[in-house]
Amino acid sequence: MGRLWVGSLEWDRERAVLDRIAAQAQRGLGHGALADISHVTQLARDCRRLLGRQHSAERHRPDTPGARPSQVSEL
């Protein structure tokens, strides 16, 4: 993904999406068809969001002049 400033609002949002995907993947499917559909739908939504961000970042790579590595994250 593109570079985000660590601790920025956008970084926190993207980090939350990644954390939610990891938690859902560990939890696995639920009990019953409706729970499974809901689980897979949420994973698909999160993945589409991340892929859309990746695509956008590849088209518009911003420069971060003078940024220290600890200030920038590749999320």
N, C-alpha and C positions, 0 to 999 in steps of 0.2 A: 504494500500500500504506500501511499504517499507519506511524506513526513508530517508529523503532528508534534506540536509543542507539548511535552509531558506536563500534565496537570491542567491543560486547557479544557474548556468545556467539551470541545469536539473529541479530544483524546479520551476524556472520561466516558463519553457516550459510546465511542467505539470499543473501549475496554470493557464496558458493561455488556455489549453485544457478544464479544468474544467469551466473556465469563459465562454468559447465559447459554451459549452454544456448548461450551465445555460441560456445564452442569447437566444440560439436557441429554447430551451424548452419554454421559456416565449413568444417568438415571435409566435410560432405555425406554422402551415402549411401556405403556400402561396396561391396564386390564380392560379389554373390550375395544370394539372397533372405533367408537367415538373418541376415546382417549388416544388411540393410535393415530387417528386422522388429525386430531388437534396437535399432537406432538410433532408429527412430520410436517404439518402446515407451518408451524412456528419455526422449525429448523429451516425450511425452504425460504421463508420470509427473511430470516436473519442472513442466510447465505446470499440471497439476491441482493440484499442491502450491501453486504461486504463486497460482492463482485461488482456492483455498480460503483462503489467508491473506488475500487481498484482501477476500473476502466477510466473513471474520471481523472484519477491521479496520474495515470499513464499519459493521458492527453494533455494535462496541464501540470507539468512538474514545476512546482515553485522553487525558486532558489532560496536558500537560507544562509545568506552571507554572515559569517562570523558566528554561526551557531556552534555551541559546544556540543559534543556527543551526548552529554548528560541532559541536555535541554531538548533533544529531538528524538522522537521515537519512530520506528518504521512500522508500528502496529500492523 
